[in-house]
Amino acid sequence: MPINRYLLPVAFALLAMTGVSFATEAGSSEELSSIIEVQKYFRSIHIMAMLLMGFGFLMVFVKKYGRSAITATFLLVSISIPLYFLKDSLGLLGGVDSDIDRLILAEFGAASLLICAGAVLGRLKMAQYLLLGLLFIPFYAFNEWILLDGGFGLIEHGRFIDTGGSIVIHAFGALFGIGVAFSMTTRKEYETPVESDDTSDRFSLLGSMMLWVFWPSFCAALVAPSAIPATIVNVIIALCGSTLATYAVSLKLRGKISVADIANAALAGGVAIGSTCDQVPVTYAFVIGILAGTLSTVGFAAIQNWFHDLGKKVDTCGVLHLHGLPGLFGGLVAMVTVKGIHQGAQITGILVTIVLAIVSGLIVGKILSLTGRRVEPYTDAEELIVD
């Protein structure tokens, strides 16, 4: 029938968009390879939505800094992806042949950079955000090379388990950002409360939901086609676990549910399941999500103020509690949930990340402080037209 001429390409497109791997009897290996590349393209676009809309709106919770947060997000993504492409194209610190794989890896680097920037949100001028990106990506790539490519022979290639980047992306970005914050937070910034309002909270929740929806594509971006369905299910179930835990723990600790807890800690399951997203059964994923959501909510509700007072510093977005601690938890939990894991390699990778992230963050923070500090914290009007 003539209608089949139209149904076939439509069905093909729908299958490609959903990431389903399939083959026809006459299909060649080249055609299958092309289909896989197209599927990666769709997941890369999902990740880009996370970077610009998810992270961007999540960070507008600061009432007097919303325009600057969105603008900084644009700038950081726009500097980090070309810089990672340049590094990879030159064959520095490893590299891949596929352009779409290179793009996804660059997006991972951009995500880690945005996590880092969340710790110092409101503390940098726009030009300093660009400098932060230029300095961050080389350190990020260096850590990635050691952990995933066997750099210096510290970890045998393929021994470190971190499919969705709990350690390489989340923990590194968060700890690097904390290091930068120690150099860039002034006394006046520490003493000035971070203010939000109804509008900024709603936009922050919108950003969180965007991240929640597309997180499965983030974790499944480069996994084997056969592992994509299980990975997607695990990530969604882990996010459900952390969301439920956040509601319960926030209510228990605060007496009422905190919007800030929901916007942030509900995502902790996605952070923690990253390391093992393609290797654990779904029941494990749910438990990992619950524990990560609990850990993150306790961090925001009970630890964050104490942490700020301890060092007289400010982690604006609480990246330590959303990305740092849940990321480290995800890397550690792999040691008891993944069969045949090389525990020495896992511990080595985690320790290398902690040391390298904090030390390099402190160094970059000192460099940034030489270019000046903001006089007034959390204001758009200093650099942007706000009328």
Secondary structure, DSSP 8 states (H G I E B T S, - for coil): -TTHHHHHHHHHHHHHHTT-----TT--HHHHHHHHHHHHHHHHHHHHHIIIIIIHHHGGGSGGGHHHHHHHHHHHHHHHHHHHHHHHHTTTT---S-HHHHHHHHHHHHHHHHHHHHHTTTSS-HHHHHHHHHHHHHHHHHHHHHHHS-GGGSS-TT-S--TT-IIIIIIHHHHHHHHHHHHH--HHHHHS-----HHHHHHHHHHHHHHHHHHHHHHHTTS-GGGHHHHHHHHHHHHHHHHHHHHHHHHHHHSS--HHHHHHHTTHHHHHHGGGTTTS-HHHHHHHHHHHHHHHHHIIIIIHHHHHHHHT---TT-HIIIIIHHHHHHHHHHHHHSTT--HHHHHHHHHHHHHHHHHHHHHHHHHHHTT---SSSS-STTTS---
